[in-house]
Amino acid sequence: MDAGKLFILQKFIGQQDVLFKIPVYQRNYDWKPEHVRRLLLDIKNIIETGNKHFLGTIVHMADSSKLLGGVSQYVIIDGQQRLTTMMILLNALADVAKETGDTEVETKINNQYLHNMYCTNSDLKVKLKPIKSDNEQFVALLNKQYDTMNQQGHIYTNYGLCKTELSKWVKSGITVQQILDALAMLEIVEITLDKGQDDPQIIFESINSTGLELTSSDLIRNFLLMNAQNQDYLYENYWLYIENKLKDNEDYKNLNNFFMRYTVYKTNKQVNERDLYESFVSYYRENSFSQQSI
Protein backbone atom coordinates (compact mmCIF):
# COMPACT_ATOMS: atom_id res chain seq x y z
CA MET A 1 0.00 0.00 0.00
CA ASP A 2 1.30 3.44 -0.94
CA ALA A 3 -0.17 6.78 0.15
CA GLY A 4 0.59 10.35 -0.77
CA LYS A 5 -0.99 13.78 -0.89
CA LEU A 6 -1.50 15.39 -4.31
CA PHE A 7 -3.64 17.91 -6.18
CA ILE A 8 -6.57 16.06 -7.72
CA LEU A 9 -6.65 17.85 -11.09
CA GLN A 10 -3.00 17.90 -12.12
CA LYS A 11 -1.80 14.61 -10.65
CA PHE A 12 -4.91 12.41 -10.71
CA ILE A 13 -7.80 13.37 -12.99
CA GLY A 14 -5.47 15.21 -15.37
CA GLN A 15 -3.47 12.13 -16.30
CA GLN A 16 -3.87 10.99 -19.88
CA ASP A 17 -4.86 7.47 -20.90
CA VAL A 18 -6.54 6.53 -17.61
CA LEU A 19 -9.90 4.97 -16.82
CA PHE A 20 -11.43 5.50 -13.39
CA LYS A 21 -13.68 2.47 -13.04
CA ILE A 22 -16.31 2.26 -10.31
CA PRO A 23 -16.67 -1.50 -9.67
CA VAL A 24 -20.13 -3.04 -9.45
CA TYR A 25 -19.89 -3.73 -5.72
CA GLN A 26 -19.87 0.02 -5.04
CA ARG A 27 -23.07 1.86 -4.25
CA ASN A 28 -24.70 4.13 -6.83
CA TYR A 29 -23.73 7.79 -6.98
CA ASP A 30 -25.58 9.26 -4.03
CA TRP A 31 -24.36 12.77 -3.21
CA LYS A 32 -27.26 15.03 -2.26
CA PRO A 33 -27.46 18.76 -3.18
CA GLU A 34 -26.33 19.71 0.35
CA HIS A 35 -23.06 17.81 -0.17
CA VAL A 36 -22.48 19.60 -3.48
CA ARG A 37 -23.28 23.00 -1.96
CA ARG A 38 -20.67 22.39 0.74
CA LEU A 39 -18.06 21.60 -1.92
CA LEU A 40 -19.02 24.73 -3.86
CA LEU A 41 -18.60 26.82 -0.70
CA ASP A 42 -15.13 25.34 -0.22
CA ILE A 43 -14.23 26.21 -3.82
CA LYS A 44 -15.58 29.75 -3.38
CA ASN A 45 -13.38 30.07 -0.29
CA ILE A 46 -10.32 29.04 -2.32
CA ILE A 47 -11.10 31.80 -4.86
CA GLU A 48 -11.44 34.36 -2.09
CA THR A 49 -8.44 33.35 0.03
CA GLY A 50 -6.07 31.48 -2.30
CA ASN A 51 -5.77 28.71 0.28
CA LYS A 52 -5.76 25.09 -0.80
CA HIS A 53 -8.46 22.72 0.49
CA PHE A 54 -8.34 19.02 1.42
CA LEU A 55 -11.05 17.15 -0.47
CA GLY A 56 -10.61 13.70 1.08
CA THR A 57 -9.16 10.30 0.29
CA ILE A 58 -9.31 8.27 -2.92
CA VAL A 59 -8.34 4.61 -2.69
CA HIS A 60 -7.73 2.53 -5.79
CA MET A 61 -6.27 -0.83 -6.72
CA ALA A 62 -2.98 -0.86 -8.59
CA ASP A 63 -3.07 -2.70 -11.91
CA SER A 64 0.15 -3.01 -13.89
CA SER A 65 -1.68 -4.23 -17.01
CA LYS A 66 -3.12 -1.82 -19.55
CA LEU A 67 -6.43 -1.98 -21.36
CA LEU A 68 -6.70 -2.13 -25.15
CA GLY A 69 -5.35 1.16 -26.43
CA GLY A 70 -2.74 1.55 -23.67
CA VAL A 71 -5.18 2.94 -21.08
CA SER A 72 -4.38 2.34 -17.39
CA GLN A 73 -7.36 1.30 -15.27
CA TYR A 74 -7.86 2.60 -11.74
CA VAL A 75 -10.42 0.50 -9.84
CA ILE A 76 -11.84 2.91 -7.26
CA ILE A 77 -12.24 1.27 -3.84
CA ASP A 78 -13.19 4.42 -1.94
CA GLY A 79 -13.80 8.03 -2.96
CA GLN A 80 -16.13 7.46 -5.92
CA GLN A 81 -18.65 10.02 -4.59
CA ARG A 82 -16.03 12.79 -4.58
CA LEU A 83 -14.53 11.73 -7.89
CA THR A 84 -17.90 11.53 -9.66
CA THR A 85 -18.92 14.92 -8.25
CA MET A 86 -15.68 16.44 -9.49
CA MET A 87 -16.35 15.13 -13.00
CA ILE A 88 -19.92 16.48 -12.93
CA LEU A 89 -18.61 19.83 -11.69
CA LEU A 90 -15.96 19.97 -14.41
CA ASN A 91 -18.57 19.25 -17.06
CA ALA A 92 -20.76 22.05 -15.70
CA LEU A 93 -17.79 24.45 -15.75
CA ALA A 94 -16.98 23.49 -19.36
CA ASP A 95 -20.58 24.29 -20.33
CA VAL A 96 -20.44 27.65 -18.54
CA ALA A 97 -17.13 28.39 -20.27
CA LYS A 98 -18.74 27.64 -23.63
CA GLU A 99 -21.66 29.94 -22.89
CA THR A 100 -19.31 32.77 -21.92
CA GLY A 101 -17.12 32.27 -25.00
CA ASP A 102 -14.07 30.97 -23.14
CA THR A 103 -13.28 28.16 -25.56
CA GLU A 104 -9.78 27.72 -24.12
CA VAL A 105 -11.09 26.61 -20.71
CA GLU A 106 -13.88 24.55 -22.32
CA THR A 107 -11.38 22.69 -24.52
CA LYS A 108 -8.93 22.12 -21.68
CA ILE A 109 -11.57 20.60 -19.43
CA ASN A 110 -12.94 18.32 -22.14
CA ASN A 111 -9.59 17.17 -23.47
CA GLN A 112 -7.53 17.01 -20.29
CA TYR A 113 -9.96 16.13 -17.51
CA LEU A 114 -13.15 14.54 -18.88
CA HIS A 115 -11.74 12.60 -21.83
CA ASN A 116 -8.62 10.76 -22.92
CA MET A 117 -7.79 13.11 -25.76
CA TYR A 118 -5.62 10.77 -27.82
CA CYS A 119 -7.43 7.50 -27.15
CA THR A 120 -8.89 5.94 -30.30
CA ASN A 121 -11.00 3.35 -28.45
CA SER A 122 -14.44 4.94 -28.06
CA ASP A 123 -15.23 2.76 -25.03
CA LEU A 124 -12.24 4.22 -23.18
CA LYS A 125 -12.56 7.83 -24.35
CA VAL A 126 -14.46 8.99 -21.23
CA LYS A 127 -12.19 8.84 -18.18
CA LEU A 128 -14.88 8.00 -15.62
CA LYS A 129 -16.84 4.77 -15.88
CA PRO A 130 -19.42 4.44 -13.08
CA ILE A 131 -21.58 1.34 -12.59
CA LYS A 132 -24.11 0.66 -15.35
CA SER A 133 -27.11 2.85 -14.42
CA ASP A 134 -24.91 5.78 -13.40
CA ASN A 135 -22.71 5.35 -16.47
CA GLU A 136 -25.73 5.67 -18.76
CA GLN A 137 -26.66 8.93 -17.03
CA PHE A 138 -23.09 10.27 -17.04
CA VAL A 139 -22.51 9.56 -20.73
CA ALA A 140 -25.87 11.16 -21.57
CA LEU A 141 -24.79 14.22 -19.58
CA LEU A 142 -21.50 14.54 -21.46
CA ASN A 143 -23.36 14.17 -24.76
CA LYS A 144 -25.93 16.84 -23.75
CA GLN A 145 -28.76 14.30 -24.07
CA TYR A 146 -30.67 15.80 -21.17
CA ASP A 147 -34.07 14.61 -22.38
CA THR A 148 -32.99 11.00 -22.00
CA MET A 149 -31.78 11.45 -18.42
CA ASN A 150 -33.56 10.76 -15.15
CA GLN A 151 -34.20 14.34 -14.13
CA GLN A 152 -34.81 13.32 -10.51
CA GLY A 153 -31.49 11.47 -10.44
CA HIS A 154 -28.44 12.69 -8.53
CA ILE A 155 -26.26 13.16 -11.62
CA TYR A 156 -28.74 15.39 -13.43
CA THR A 157 -29.73 17.28 -10.25
CA ASN A 158 -26.17 17.96 -9.14
CA TYR A 159 -25.11 19.01 -12.63
CA GLY A 160 -27.97 21.53 -12.70
CA LEU A 161 -26.99 22.84 -9.26
CA CYS A 162 -23.33 23.23 -10.25
CA LYS A 163 -24.11 24.95 -13.54
CA THR A 164 -26.56 27.38 -11.91
CA GLU A 165 -24.14 28.33 -9.14
CA LEU A 166 -21.11 28.64 -11.42
CA SER A 167 -23.12 30.83 -13.80
CA LYS A 168 -23.98 33.12 -10.86
CA TRP A 169 -20.31 33.36 -9.93
CA VAL A 170 -19.36 34.34 -13.47
CA LYS A 171 -22.10 36.99 -13.57
CA SER A 172 -20.70 38.41 -10.31
CA GLY A 173 -17.27 38.92 -11.91
CA ILE A 174 -15.45 35.65 -11.23
CA THR A 175 -13.90 34.19 -14.38
CA VAL A 176 -14.13 30.54 -15.43
CA GLN A 177 -10.31 30.44 -15.33
CA GLN A 178 -10.39 31.51 -11.68
CA ILE A 179 -12.82 28.70 -10.94
CA LEU A 180 -10.63 26.17 -12.74
CA ASP A 181 -7.60 27.47 -10.84
CA ALA A 182 -9.52 26.99 -7.59
CA LEU A 183 -10.33 23.39 -8.52
CA ALA A 184 -6.61 22.89 -9.06
CA MET A 185 -6.09 23.77 -5.37
CA LEU A 186 -8.14 20.80 -4.16
CA GLU A 187 -5.92 18.19 -2.53
CA ILE A 188 -6.54 14.50 -1.94
CA VAL A 189 -4.69 11.68 -0.28
CA GLU A 190 -4.22 8.96 -2.90
CA ILE A 191 -3.93 5.44 -1.48
CA THR A 192 -2.80 2.77 -3.93
CA LEU A 193 -3.45 -0.83 -2.92
CA ASP A 194 -1.23 -3.68 -4.08
CA LYS A 195 -3.13 -6.42 -5.87
CA GLY A 196 -2.79 -9.72 -4.03
CA GLN A 197 -1.36 -8.08 -0.90
CA ASP A 198 -3.95 -5.60 0.38
CA ASP A 199 -7.51 -6.76 1.08
CA PRO A 200 -9.85 -4.23 -0.59
CA GLN A 201 -12.90 -5.52 1.29
CA ILE A 202 -11.43 -4.80 4.73
CA ILE A 203 -10.34 -1.34 3.60
CA PHE A 204 -13.71 -0.63 1.97
CA GLU A 205 -15.55 -1.48 5.18
CA SER A 206 -13.21 0.49 7.43
CA ILE A 207 -13.02 3.74 5.44
CA ASN A 208 -16.32 5.49 6.08
CA SER A 209 -15.50 8.55 8.16
CA THR A 210 -15.48 11.30 5.51
CA GLY A 211 -18.15 10.10 3.06
CA LEU A 212 -21.77 9.02 3.22
CA GLU A 213 -22.52 6.36 5.81
CA LEU A 214 -22.72 2.91 4.29
CA THR A 215 -26.05 1.14 4.64
CA SER A 216 -26.31 -2.56 5.44
CA SER A 217 -27.30 -3.29 1.84
CA ASP A 218 -24.20 -1.37 0.63
CA LEU A 219 -22.02 -3.61 2.78
CA ILE A 220 -23.85 -6.77 1.69
CA ARG A 221 -23.42 -5.81 -1.95
CA ASN A 222 -19.73 -5.25 -1.32
CA PHE A 223 -19.37 -8.58 0.50
CA LEU A 224 -21.09 -10.57 -2.25
CA LEU A 225 -19.44 -8.95 -5.26
CA MET A 226 -16.04 -7.52 -4.37
CA ASN A 227 -13.91 -10.66 -4.51
CA ALA A 228 -16.02 -12.59 -7.03
CA GLN A 229 -14.24 -13.50 -10.26
CA ASN A 230 -17.48 -13.04 -12.21
CA GLN A 231 -18.66 -9.91 -10.42
CA ASP A 232 -19.98 -8.19 -13.56
CA TYR A 233 -22.12 -11.25 -14.39
CA LEU A 234 -23.42 -11.49 -10.82
CA TYR A 235 -24.22 -7.80 -10.77
CA GLU A 236 -26.03 -7.80 -14.12
CA ASN A 237 -28.03 -11.01 -13.56
CA TYR A 238 -28.72 -10.99 -9.83
CA TRP A 239 -28.03 -7.79 -7.92
CA LEU A 240 -29.31 -5.36 -10.55
CA TYR A 241 -32.53 -7.38 -10.89
CA ILE A 242 -33.18 -7.12 -7.13
CA GLU A 243 -32.23 -3.45 -7.07
CA ASN A 244 -34.52 -2.50 -9.95
CA LYS A 245 -37.43 -4.37 -8.36
CA LEU A 246 -37.04 -2.69 -4.99
CA LYS A 247 -35.68 0.81 -5.47
CA ASP A 248 -38.02 3.79 -5.57
CA ASN A 249 -36.41 6.19 -8.04
CA GLU A 250 -33.22 7.14 -6.14
CA ASP A 251 -34.38 5.70 -2.81
CA TYR A 252 -32.80 2.34 -1.94
CA LYS A 253 -34.14 1.85 1.60
CA ASN A 254 -36.32 -1.06 0.40
CA LEU A 255 -33.10 -3.01 -0.20
CA ASN A 256 -32.35 -2.85 3.52
CA ASN A 257 -35.89 -3.94 4.30
CA PHE A 258 -35.57 -6.85 1.89
CA PHE A 259 -32.33 -8.15 3.41
CA MET A 260 -33.70 -7.64 6.91
CA ARG A 261 -36.77 -9.79 6.19
CA TYR A 262 -34.73 -12.35 4.27
CA THR A 263 -32.23 -12.77 7.12
CA VAL A 264 -34.94 -13.00 9.79
CA TYR A 265 -36.82 -15.59 7.73
CA LYS A 266 -33.74 -17.72 7.01
CA THR A 267 -32.20 -17.61 10.51
CA ASN A 268 -35.46 -17.58 12.46
CA LYS A 269 -33.90 -14.95 14.71
CA GLN A 270 -34.65 -11.32 15.42
CA VAL A 271 -32.23 -9.02 13.61
CA ASN A 272 -31.94 -5.28 14.13
CA GLU A 273 -30.61 -2.75 11.63
CA ARG A 274 -27.29 -2.37 13.42
CA ASP A 275 -26.53 -6.10 13.25
CA LEU A 276 -28.03 -6.89 9.85
CA TYR A 277 -24.76 -7.05 7.92
CA GLU A 278 -23.01 -9.27 10.49
CA SER A 279 -26.07 -11.56 10.72
CA PHE A 280 -26.26 -11.91 6.93
CA VAL A 281 -22.54 -12.66 6.59
CA SER A 282 -22.64 -15.21 9.43
CA TYR A 283 -25.59 -17.02 7.83
CA TYR A 284 -23.80 -17.02 4.45
CA ARG A 285 -20.55 -18.42 5.83
CA GLU A 286 -22.09 -20.97 8.20
CA ASN A 287 -23.93 -22.53 5.26
CA SER A 288 -21.00 -22.31 2.80
CA PHE A 289 -23.16 -20.52 0.24
CA SER A 290 -21.99 -19.11 -3.04
CA GLN A 291 -23.30 -15.80 -4.39
CA GLN A 292 -25.71 -17.67 -6.62
CA SER A 293 -26.92 -20.29 -4.15
CA ILE A 294 -27.86 -18.08 -1.21
VEXPA-149306 format. One record per residue: x, y negated, z of N, C-alpha, C in turn. Coordinates in pm, whole numbers, padded with zeros to 5 digits, always signed. Example, Ala and Ser with C-alpha at 12.3 -4.5 7.8 and 13.67 -1.06 7.14 Angstrom:
BEGIN
+01319+00569+00780+01230+00450+00780+01320+00330+00780+01285+00225+00708+01367+00106+00714+01290-00003+00787
***
This chain:
BEGIN
+00085+00120+00000+00000+00000+00000+00089-00124+00000+00059-00216-00088+00130-00344-00094+00030-00457-00077+00071-00562-00007-00017-00678+00015+00062-00806-00004-00005-00906-00058+00059-01035-00077-00043-01143-00104-00009-01266-00068-00099-01378-00089-00066-01442-00225-00170-01476-00300-00150-01539-00431-00271-01623-00469-00253-01710-00567-00364-01791-00618-00443-01706-00718-00574-01701-00699-00657-01606-00772-00661-01632-00922-00656-01758-00965-00665-01785-01109-00536-01749-01181-00424-01809-01136-00300-01790-01212-00248-01647-01205-00250-01587-01086-00180-01461-01065-00270-01338-01068-00402-01357-01073-00491-01241-01071-00584-01244-01191-00685-01330-01189-00780-01337-01299-00712-01379-01429-00611-01464-01419-00547-01521-01537-00453-01428-01611-00431-01309-01558-00347-01213-01630-00414-01174-01762-00334-01147-01860-00387-01099-01988-00383-00947-01992-00476-00892-02072-00486-00747-02090-00509-00673-01958-00613-00720-01885-00654-00653-01761-00805-00630-01765-00848-00525-01698-00990-00497-01682-01017-00478-01534-01104-00563-01478-01143-00550-01339-01271-00466-01335-01255-00339-01301-01368-00247-01304-01427-00231-01164-01559-00253-01154-01631-00226-01031-01680-00082-01038-01627+00008-00957-01667+00150-00967-01811+00172-00922-01870+00281-00964-02013+00304-00945-02051+00325-00800-01954+00356-00713-01989+00373-00572-02005+00239-00499-01969+00130-00564-01987-00002-00504-02133-00044-00512-02172-00131-00420-02307-00186-00425-02322-00279-00545-02446-00315-00577-02470-00413-00683-02426-00551-00637-02408-00641-00732-02373-00779-00698-02487-00839-00615-02453-00893-00498-02558-00926-00403-02538-01060-00333-02452-01146-00385-02436-01277-00321-02564-01359-00338-02608-01417-00227-02726-01503-00226-02683-01648-00256-02780-01735-00291-02746-01876-00318-02670-01943-00204-02703-01907-00077-02633-01971+00035-02484-01937+00037-02447-01817-00009-02306-01781-00017-02237-01863-00126-02305-01882-00238-02248-01960-00348-02234-02106-00309-02335-02159-00240-02328-02300-00196-02209-02322-00104-02182-02227-00017-02067-02239+00074-01937-02243-00006-01925-02159-00108-01806-02160-00192-01794-02293-00266-01905-02345-00317-01902-02473-00386-01858-02586-00293-01903-02582-00168-01860-02682-00070-01709-02673-00046-01657-02552-00040-01513-02534-00022-01436-02590-00141-01489-02569-00262-01423-02621-00382-01430-02773-00384-01543-02828-00345-01558-02975-00338-01457-03032-00239-01434-02962-00129-01338-03007-00029-01195-03006-00084-01164-02908-00169-01032-02904-00232-01013-03027-00321-01116-03063-00398-01110-03180-00486-01086-03306-00404-01152-03315-00291-01144-03436-00209-01015-03447-00128-00960-03332-00086-00844-03335+00003-00714-03288-00063-00726-03206-00168-00607-03148-00230-00552-03029-00155-00623-02985-00051-00577-02871+00028-00623-02739-00034-00538-02641-00030-00576-02509-00080-00676-02444+00016-00744-02339-00032-00846-02272+00049-00832-02122+00033-00844-02049+00145-00834-01902+00142-00970-01844+00111-00979-01771+00000-01105-01715-00047-01138-01581+00017-01037-01501+00049-01061-01370+00108-00965-01266+00051-01001-01141+00068-00916-01030+00029-00975-00956-00091-00891-00916-00183-00931-00827-00292-00842-00704-00288-00906-00588-00277-00834-00461-00269-00860-00383-00397-00754-00333-00458-00773-00253-00579-00676-00136-00580-00709-00037-00660-00627+00083-00672-00527+00067-00785-00402+00093-00757-00298+00086-00859-00316+00200-00959-00296+00169-01085-00307+00270-01191-00199+00240-01294-00099+00327-01300+00015+00301-01389-00020+00324-01536-00128+00398-01562-00168+00423-01701-00243+00304-01758-00242+00292-01888-00312+00182-01955-00425+00238-02041-00531+00160-02053-00643+00198-02136-00608+00177-02282-00692+00230-02372-00670+00213-02515-00661+00064-02546-00555+00025-02614-00535-00116-02643-00436-00182-02549-00376-00102-02457-00274-00155-02367-00329-00237-02252-00456-00218-02217-00518-00294-02108-00499-00220-01976-00454-00291-01873-00438-00234-01739-00571-00244-01665-00609-00134-01599-00736-00130-01527-00715-00146-01377-00786-00242-01318-00786-00260-01174-00921-00210-01121-00919-00101-01045-01042-00050-00984-01060-00122-00851-01165-00203-00842-01184-00291-00726-01249-00213-00612-01175-00199-00502-01224-00127-00384-01300-00221-00292-01252-00342-00278-01319-00442-00194-01293-00581-00253-01394-00666-00245-01380-00803-00296-01458-00828-00423-01541-00729-00465-01613-00746-00592-01712-00860-00587-01769-00891-00469-01865-01002-00459-01797-01135-00490-01679-01156-00432-01603-01279-00458-01558-01286-00603-01505-01175-00652-01453-01173-00789-01564-01198-00890-01679-01133-00873-01790-01153-00966-01840-01297-00959-01848-01352-00839-01892-01492-00825-01796-01587-00894-01666-01560-00882-01568-01644-00949-01587-01641-01100-01616-01524-01156-01635-01513-01300-01763-01585-01344-01868-01575-01264-01992-01648-01293-01967-01798-01287-01894-01841-01186-01861-01983-01169-01776-02035-01285-01679-01956-01328-01596-01997-01441-01678-02009-01569-01771-01917-01588-01857-01925-01706-01943-02051-01702-01996-02083-01585-02076-02205-01570-01992-02329-01599-01867-02330-01551-01779-02445-01575-01745-02458-01723-01725-02345-01791-01698-02349-01936-01817-02410-02010-01938-02376-01967-02058-02429-02033-02073-02578-02006-02040-02622-01884-02044-02765-01854-01938-02838-01935-01820-02778-01946-01713-02839-02027-01757-02855-02172-01825-02756-02225-01874-02764-02363-01974-02877-02379-02064-02890-02282-02166-02994-02289-02106-03134-02279-01993-03146-02208-01931-03277-02192-01826-03305-02300-01806-03208-02390-01712-03227-02500-01568-03194-02467-01543-03134-02351-01407-03097-02314-01379-02956-02365-01349-02946-02493-01328-02816-02556-01199-02750-02509-01105-02828-02459-00978-02772-02412-01002-02685-02288-01078-02737-02192-01109-02661-02071-01199-02541-02105-01298-02563-02191-01388-02455-02232-01309-02340-02293-01217-02371-02385-01138-02269-02452-01046-02197-02355-00985-02273-02264-00893-02212-02168-00965-02112-02079-01081-02150-02031-01157-02060-01943-01197-01933-02017-01248-01949-02138-01294-01832-02214-01180-01740-02254-01069-01798-02295-00959-01717-02347-00865-01664-02239-00851-01739-02130-00753-01701-02029-00815-01629-01910-00939-01666-01874-00996-01613-01751-01112-01514-01774-01198-01541-01868-01315-01454-01888-01288-01339-01984-01198-01361-02078-01174-01260-02183-01025-01230-02198-00997-01111-02248-00862-01076-02292-00847-01126-02435-00781-01237-02450-00779-01311-02576-00729-01228-02693-00626-01147-02670-00562-01077-02782-00605-00931-02793-00698-00889-02712-00743-00750-02715-00835-00727-02834-00808-00623-02911-00889-00594-03030-01001-00495-03001-00996-00430-02884-01100-00335-02845-01216-00412-02784-01330-00413-02852-01444-00494-02806-01494-00453-02669-01478-00324-02633-01523-00276-02503-01437-00328-02389-01318-00374-02420-01224-00422-02318-01200-00572-02327-01277-00640-02412-01256-00783-02435-01293-00865-02311-01403-00829-02245-01446-00899-02123-01368-00843-02006-01308-00931-01925-01219-00884-01818-01293-00816-01704-01414-00859-01675-01488-00800-01562-01588-00698-01613-01587-00579-01553-01684-00477-01588-01753-00428-01459-01867-00490-01425-01942-00444-01308-02009-00311-01336-02083-00257-01238-02158-00134-01259-02269-00163-01360-02330-00059-01414-02411-00066-01535-02513-00179-01536-02603-00185-01437-02711-00285-01442-02655-00426-01434-02553-00447-01349-02491-00578-01340-02412-00611-01466-02349-00511-01525-02271-00535-01647-02360-00583-01761-02479-00524-01773-02573-00567-01876-02609-00714-01858-02631-00754-01733-02666-00893-01703-02547-00986-01728-02427-00942-01689-02309-01027-01704-02274-01049-01851-02279-00944-01929-02251-00956-02073-02355-01045-02141-02481-01030-02102-02587-01116-02157-02561-01261-02122-02512-01284-02000-02479-01422-01958-02368-01480-02044-02262-01405-02064-02150-01454-02146-02193-01481-02290-02289-01402-02338-02336-01417-02476-02452-01515-02489-02485-01583-02378-02593-01684-02375-02730-01624-02410-02748-01497-02379-02876-01430-02407-02964-01436-02282-02996-01558-02243-03067-01580-02117-03207-01519-02117-03271-01515-02231-03407-01461-02238-03412-01312-02209-03301-01244-02225-03299-01100-02200-03262-01067-02057-03226-01167-01978-03178-01145-01842-03291-01139-01741-03265-01073-01629-03356-01076-01515-03340-01210-01445-03436-01298-01462-03420-01434-01413-03444-01447-01264-03479-01336-01197-03481-01332-01051-03356-01264-00995-03270-01217-01086-03149-01147-01044-03043-01241-00993-02948-01186-00916-02844-01269-00853-02750-01332-00955-02719-01261-01063-02626-01316-01162-02686-01438-01230-02809-01426-01277-02874-01539-01343-02896-01655-01246-02944-01624-01125-02973-01728-01025-02848-01803-00985-02740-01731-00958-02617-01796-00914-02548-01873-01026-02562-01823-01149-02511-01901-01263-02585-02034-01272-02718-02030-01262-02797-02153-01270-02760-02250-01160-02738-02199-01039-02699-02284-00926-02564-02349-00953-02466-02270-00997-02333-02323-01025-02337-02430-01134-02407-02401-01241-02411-02495-01354-02478-02626-01313-02586-02617-01236-02656-02738-01191-02566-02823-01103-02499-02758-01006-02414-02833-00914-02292-02892-00984-02229-02815-01071-02111-02864-01142-02149-02981-01234-02265-02974-01295-02312-03083-01380-02331-03211-01298-02382-03196-01175-02398-03312-01086-02263-03372-01051-02165-03286-01025-02031-03336-00993-01974-03418-01108-01990-03365-01230-01936-03434-01347-02005-03569-01366-02136-03573-01344-02210-03699-01357-02166-03801-01251-02115-03750-01138-02070-03841-01031-01929-03892-01054-01861-03842-01158-01727-03892-01191-01616-03790-01180-01646-03672-01131-01545-03565-01123-01531-03501-01262-01410-03478-01306-01390-03419-01438-01389-03266-01429-01416-03201-01543-01413-03054-01543-01270-03005-01518-01170-03084-01560-01031-03044-01533-01002-03048-01384-01056-03146-01313-01039-03151-01168-01102-03030-01101-01216-02988-01151-01282-02870-01094-01198-02745-01119-01147-02732-01242-01063-02617-01274-00936-02618-01190-00880-02736-01169-00760-02747-01084-00791-02706-00941-00912-02738-00894-00952-02699-00759-00966-02547-00748-01022-02485-00851-01033-02339-00852-00895-02273-00847-00798-02341-00906-00661-02289-00906-00596-02297-00768-00660-02366-00674-00609-02377-00537-00674-02276-00443-00754-02186-00497-00814-02080-00416-00717-01964-00403-00686-01928-00280-00592-01819-00253-00665-01692-00212-00605-01580-00243-00654-01450-00194-00536-01372-00138-00568-01271-00060-00469-01168-00028-00501-01048-00117-00407-01011-00202-00422-00896-00290-00361-00774-00221-00442-00669-00205-00393-00544-00148-00401-00437-00256-00287-00380-00290-00280-00277-00393-00260-00142-00327-00354-00050-00349-00345+00083-00292-00270+00176-00386-00197+00270-00329-00123+00368-00408-00210+00491-00428-00231+00526-00554-00313+00642-00587-00249+00769-00532-00328+00848-00460-00279+00972-00403-00218+00957-00265-00195+00833-00221-00136+00808-00090-00232+00737+00005-00300+00635-00044-00395+00560+00038-00536+00610+00013-00614+00627+00119-00751+00676+00108-00845+00558+00088-00900+00539-00033-00985+00423-00059-01115+00425+00021-01163+00545+00055-01290+00552+00129-01275+00496+00269-01167+00532+00338-01143+00480+00473-01129+00329+00469-01056+00278+00371-01034+00134+00360-01164+00064+00325-01242+00122+00235-01371+00063+00197-01462+00049+00318-01466+00150+00403-01555+00148+00518-01507+00053+00626-01376+00033+00635-01321-00049+00743-01317-00197+00711-01309-00233+00582-01302-00374+00544-01444-00426+00523-01496-00497+00620-01632-00549+00608-01652-00674+00693-01541-00741+00724-01550-00855+00816-01576-00986+00746-01534-01001+00618-01548-01130+00551-01655-01131+00444-01713-01015+00411-01815-01010+00306-01952-00982+00365-02044-00938+00278-02177-00902+00322-02172-00769+00396-02250-00759+00503-02252-00636+00581-02302-00520+00496-02232-00409+00505-02272-00291+00429-02393-00225+00494-02490-00188+00413-02605-00114+00464-02569+00034+00471-02654+00112+00537-02631+00256+00544-02632+00319+00406-02724+00273+00320-02730+00329+00184-02607+00292+00102-02547+00173+00127-02420+00137+00063-02312+00238+00101-02304+00269+00230-02202+00361+00278-02226+00503+00228-02352+00544+00221-02385+00677+00169-02348+00688+00021-02379+00585-00053-02342+00581-00195-02191+00593-00212-02118+00519-00130-01973+00525-00132-01922+00665-00098-01979+00725+00006-01937+00858+00050-01960+00963-00059-02074+00956-00126-02109+01057-00225-02033+01042-00357-01998+00919-00392-01944+00895-00526-01795+00863-00532-01739+00806-00425-01604+00752-00437-01501+00853-00483-01496+00969-00421-01391+01066-00451-01434+01174-00549-01553+01160-00607-01602+01259-00703-01530+01243-00837-01491+01354-00896-01424+01350-01026-01519+01305-01137-01648+01338-01120-01748+01304-01221-01842+01195-01171-01783+01092-01108-01866+00991-01042-01956+00915-01139-01913+00890-01260-01998+00819-01356-02121+00904-01391-02100+01035-01409-02212+01125-01439-02310+01130-01322-02257+01144-01201-02342+01149-01082-02421+01019-01065-02354+00909-01090-02422+00780-01077-02535+00767-01179-02506+00797-01304-02603+00780-01412-02723+00874-01395-02698+01000-01354-02803+01101-01356-02871+01125-01222-02812+01076-01114-02872+01099-00983-02897+00967-00908-02787+00899-00876-02803+00779-00792-02887+00672-00861-02859+00642-00985-02931+00536-01055-03080+00568-01066-03112+00696-01083-03253+00738-01089-03323+00705-00957-03260+00742-00845-03318+00712-00713-03330+00562-00693-03225+00490-00727-03223+00345-00707-03334+00277-00786-03350+00313-00911-03452+00250-00995-03594+00282-00948-03611+00400-00888-03743+00437-00836-03779+00359-00710-03678+00324-00632-03704+00269-00499-03685+00118-00486-03597+00061-00567-03568-00081-00547-03687-00167-00590-03699-00281-00526-03802-00379-00557-03732-00503-00609-03718-00512-00742-03641-00619-00804-03498-00615-00752-03457-00713-00669-03322-00714-00614-03319-00667-00468-03428-00615-00420-03438-00570-00281-03419-00419-00274-03316-00376-00199-03280-00234-00194-03311-00171-00057-03390-00238+00025-03414-00185+00160-03487-00051+00156-03563-00024+00050-03632+00106+00040-03534+00222+00030-03412+00196-00016-03310+00301-00020-03276+00346+00122-03260+00250+00212-03235+00285+00352-03350+00366+00409-03471+00323+00380-03589+00394+00430-03593+00537+00377-03558+00552+00249-03557+00685+00189-03458+00778+00259-03334+00730+00278-03233+00815+00341-03264+00840+00489-03328+00744+00552-03370+00764+00691-03471+00880+00699-03574+00876+00617-03677+00979+00619-03621+01115+00575-03535+01111+00475-03473+01235+00427-03392+01301+00538-03310+01222+00608-03223+01277+00712-03304+01329+00831-03407+01255+00869-03494+01300+00979-03562+01431+00941-03613+01438+00820-03682+01559+00773-03589+01680+00770-03467+01661+00719-03374+01772+00701-03313+01818+00834-03287+01726+00925-03220+01761+01051-03319+01788+01163-03443+01744+01142-03546+01758+01246-03504+01687+01374-03436+01575+01358-03390+01495+01471-03424+01348+01447-03445+01276+01554-03465+01132+01542-03333+01065+01502-03341+00975+01409-03223+00902+01361-03256+00754+01360-03171+00673+01421-03194+00528+01413-03105+00467+01305-03132+00343+01272-03061+00275+01163-02911+00272+01187-02872+00249+01310-02729+00237+01342-02653+00366+01315-02720+00481+01337-02653+00610+01325-02685+00683+01195-02758+00620+01105-02803+00689+00985-02688+00743+00903-02587+00662+00876-02476+00705+00792-02405+00825+00853-02372+00817+00982-02301+00927+01049-02386+01054+01049-02518+01039+01070-02607+01156+01072-02614+01222+00935-02621+01138+00829-02626+01191+00693-02498+01266+00659-02383+01205+00691-02254+01266+00659-02236+01398+00736-02276+01399+00862-02264+01521+00943-02348+01633+00883-02471+01603+00844-02559+01702+00783-02498+01754+00653-02443+01666+00573-02380+01702+00445-02263+01798+00467-02177+01763+00562-02055+01842+00583-02084+01975+00652-02177+01974+00747-02209+02097+00820-02266+02204+00727-02331+02159+00619-02393+02253+00526-02311+02275+00399-02191+02214+00395-02100+02231+00280-02168+02199+00147-02246+02091+00147-02316+02052+00024-02220+01992-00077-02261+01992-00201-02199+01911-00304-02290+01791-00330-02245+01696-00410-02330+01580-00439-02458+01620-00511-02454+01727-00585-02571+01767-00662-02664+01863-00586-02610+01930-00484-02692+02029-00415-02765+01975-00294-02725+01859-00242-02786+01808-00121-02931+01766-00145
***
